[in-house]
Amino acid sequence: MKFQFGRSYSRMYISSAIGGELRSYMPREAGRIVAICVSPNLNSNPPKVILVGKSSDVEKRAEQFIQQAEALPAFVEIAPSQWMYVGVWALETATTDPAVIAREAAHVSRTDVVRVLYLKQVSQ
């Protein structure tokens, strides 16, 4: 399923098109991460900068995304139940450096961040 750049979709539509859970920031289908769905309330510059919170499931999905090394469709929440398609993004780098984490987390007043993922857009 092809998404239109800049158009918003519901999580139900995204899930029906490519699979994955309705609530995860990195939904999985058949053991594979299939999309990136992030909120600006929790991330300093989504999807370019994703803040990984201290939670077993959240951390496992970030690690899987890193290991999967695959460009994925990305969506940014623009309103409740509205997720704007912002293109296909891939991991550029990831860090657990405390200084970087503190700097990025300060943008959104988060104290639970354990890793920062930096992504790059590879296509629309």
C-alpha positions as CSV (number, residue, x, y, z in Angstrom):
1,M,0.0,0.0,0.0
2,K,1.3,3.4,-1.0
3,F,0.7,6.3,1.3
4,Q,0.4,9.9,0.0
5,F,3.1,12.3,1.4
6,G,1.5,14.9,3.8
7,R,-1.8,13.1,4.1
8,S,-3.1,12.0,7.4
9,Y,-4.4,8.5,8.2
10,S,-5.9,6.8,11.2
11,R,-3.9,4.1,13.0
12,M,-6.7,1.6,12.0
13,Y,-6.1,2.4,8.3
14,I,-2.3,2.2,8.7
15,S,-2.6,-1.1,10.4
16,S,-5.0,-2.5,7.8
17,A,-2.6,-1.4,5.0
18,I,0.7,-2.7,6.4
19,G,-0.1,-4.6,9.6
20,G,1.0,-4.1,13.1
21,E,-0.5,-3.0,16.4
22,L,-2.6,0.1,16.8
23,R,-0.8,1.6,19.7
24,S,2.9,0.9,19.4
25,Y,5.4,3.5,18.2
26,M,7.0,0.8,16.1
27,P,4.2,-1.6,15.2
28,R,5.2,-5.2,14.4
29,E,3.6,-7.7,12.0
30,A,4.9,-11.3,11.8
31,G,7.8,-10.4,14.1
32,R,9.0,-7.5,11.9
33,I,8.7,-3.8,12.6
34,V,6.6,-2.4,9.7
35,A,6.3,1.4,10.5
36,I,7.3,4.3,12.7
37,C,4.5,6.1,14.4
38,V,5.7,8.9,16.7
39,S,4.2,11.9,18.6
40,P,5.8,15.3,18.8
41,N,4.7,15.4,22.5
42,L,7.2,12.6,23.2
43,N,10.0,13.2,20.6
44,S,12.1,16.3,20.1
45,N,11.9,16.4,16.2
46,P,10.0,13.4,14.9
47,P,10.6,11.4,12.9
48,K,14.2,12.7,12.6
49,V,14.8,12.3,16.3
50,I,13.1,9.5,18.3
51,L,13.5,9.3,22.0
52,V,13.4,5.8,23.4
53,G,11.8,5.6,26.8
54,K,12.8,3.3,29.7
55,S,10.4,0.4,29.1
56,S,11.2,-3.1,28.3
57,D,8.9,-3.2,25.2
58,V,9.9,0.2,24.0
59,E,13.6,-0.6,24.3
60,K,13.2,-4.0,22.6
61,R,11.4,-2.4,19.6
62,A,14.2,0.2,19.3
63,E,16.8,-2.5,19.3
64,Q,14.9,-4.5,16.8
65,F,14.6,-1.5,14.5
66,I,18.3,-0.9,14.8
67,Q,19.1,-4.6,14.0
68,Q,16.4,-4.8,11.2
69,A,18.3,-2.0,9.3
70,E,15.3,-1.3,7.1
71,A,13.8,1.9,5.8
72,L,10.1,2.2,6.9
73,P,7.1,4.4,6.4
74,A,6.9,7.0,9.1
75,F,3.9,8.8,10.5
76,V,3.7,11.8,12.9
77,E,0.7,12.3,15.1
78,I,-0.9,15.7,14.3
79,A,-4.1,15.3,16.3
80,P,-5.9,12.5,18.1
81,S,-6.4,9.6,15.7
82,Q,-4.6,11.5,12.9
83,W,-1.2,10.4,11.7
84,M,0.5,12.3,8.9
85,Y,2.6,10.3,6.5
86,V,6.0,11.9,6.3
87,G,7.9,9.5,4.0
88,V,10.2,6.6,4.3
89,W,12.9,6.9,7.0
90,A,15.9,4.8,8.0
91,L,18.2,4.8,10.9
92,E,21.2,7.1,10.6
93,T,22.7,6.5,14.1
94,A,21.7,5.7,17.6
95,T,23.3,6.7,20.9
96,T,23.1,6.1,24.6
97,D,25.4,9.0,25.4
98,P,24.0,10.7,28.5
99,A,24.8,14.2,27.3
100,V,23.0,13.7,24.0
101,I,20.0,12.1,25.8
102,A,19.8,15.0,28.2
103,R,19.9,17.6,25.4
104,E,17.3,15.9,23.3
105,A,15.0,14.9,26.2
106,A,15.0,18.5,27.5
107,H,13.1,19.7,24.3
108,V,10.0,17.7,25.5
109,S,10.7,17.6,29.2
110,R,11.2,13.9,29.4
111,T,13.2,12.1,32.1
112,D,12.7,8.5,31.0
113,V,14.9,8.5,27.9
114,V,17.5,5.8,27.6
115,R,18.5,6.1,23.9
116,V,18.2,8.5,21.0
117,L,17.6,7.4,17.4
118,Y,18.5,9.7,14.6
119,L,16.8,8.9,11.3
120,K,17.2,10.1,7.8
121,Q,14.5,10.4,5.1
122,V,15.2,8.1,2.1
123,S,12.1,8.8,0.0
124,Q,8.6,10.3,0.1
